[in-house]
Amino acid sequence: MKQILLLTDFSKNSINAIHYALHLFKAYECNFYFLHVENSKAYISDDLVMGGGQSLYDSVLKKSKNKLIKLVNGIEKKFESDNFKFQSLVDYDGLSEAINQVVASKAIELVVMGSNGVTGASETVFGSNTINVIRNVDCPTLVIPEGFPYKKPTELLLPLDLDDALHSKAFSALLSFTKPFSDRIHLLRINPKAELAQRRDLDTNYINGFDKALNYVYHAIEDVPMEFAVSCYTQTHPIDLMALLVQKESFFERFFTGSSTTKISNQLRVPLLVFHF
């Protein structure tokens, strides 16, 4: 049985992400944990006690719990399935800290969250909460862009830079996870010119030895910024899902926090699946 954590702040965007996950896993037995987190940093110590000695902590959590139960009951009625079990969780903590606690205690296999995209002058594509979760939570994470309707993700894109090795547990885990629904994986290797031929041979030899039945297409591009290569590829190919293999100070940092991010924000309109090294 799959253990999946669904994050919600009760926004339309987070509910849309939940619906996407329920459609994606409709054929599987799943425990879905709905988590709402009240950010403890939003309150100072003097705020925690209201008039008459009532705890603001208790008041806030009670209100959130009732709201979450109502949300889960509604979703349970809409997605009636003997395969699904639902549990509601509310926490008063930092978001990443709360997620890490649930991941550890419930043996979570996947975190699902929505994203509001770029806001204002920010150069983060998916917003600060999403960036922080991917950085600080060591669990596969599926991010659904705002308003993205469910479509079976049959075409998967995996961009790779010089430091991303296919002979890794992260790549194996990605293939295992996406095998039930993905028909083909597009591998897009971006390297400096001097490294290109050698890296191409290493990649194709590894893939052919790893899984001869794997349906894949491989493209090696030299001396093109990653954000431009990905933007062009997603506009010219029917990509349903983009994956990243993330390590600290890796391509993720350069791709999502660099100054070039604003140039590609409007093109990133497919869900993002992140696996960690």
Stockholm file with secondary structure:
# STOCKHOLM 1.0

chainA/1-277         MKQILLLTDFSKNSINAIHYALHLFKAYECNFYFLHVENSKAYISDDLVMGGGQSLYDSVLKKSKNKLIKLVNGIEKKFESDNFKFQSLVDYDGLSEAINQVVASKAIELVVMGSNGVTGASETVFGSNTINVIRNVDCPTLVIPEGFPYKKPTELLLPLDLDDALHSKAFSALLSFTKPFSDRIHLLRINPKAELAQRRDLDTNYINGFDKALNYVYHAIEDVPMEFAVSCYTQTHPIDLMALLVQKESFFERFFTGSSTTKISNQLRVPLLVFHF
#=GR chainA/1-277 SS CEEEEEECCSCHHHHHHHHHHHHHTTTSCEEEEEEEEEEGGGSCGGGGBCGGGCBHHHHHHHHHHHHHHHHHHHHHHHTCCTTEEEEEEEEEECHHHHHHHHHHHHTCSEEEEECCCCCTTCCCSSCHHHHHHHHHCCSCEEEECTTCCCCCCCEEEEEECTTCCSSSHHHHHHHHHHTTTCSEEEEEEEECHHHHHHHHHHHHHHHHHHCTTCCEEEEEEESCCHHHHHHHHHHHSCCCEEEEEECTTSHHHHHHHSTTHHHHTTTCCSCEEEEEC
#=GC SS_cons         CEEEEEECCSCHHHHHHHHHHHHHTTTSCEEEEEEEEEEGGGSCGGGGBCGGGCBHHHHHHHHHHHHHHHHHHHHHHHTCCTTEEEEEEEEEECHHHHHHHHHHHHTCSEEEEECCCCCTTCCCSSCHHHHHHHHHCCSCEEEECTTCCCCCCCEEEEEECTTCCSSSHHHHHHHHHHTTTCSEEEEEEEECHHHHHHHHHHHHHHHHHHCTTCCEEEEEEESCCHHHHHHHHHHHSCCCEEEEEECTTSHHHHHHHSTTHHHHTTTCCSCEEEEEC
//
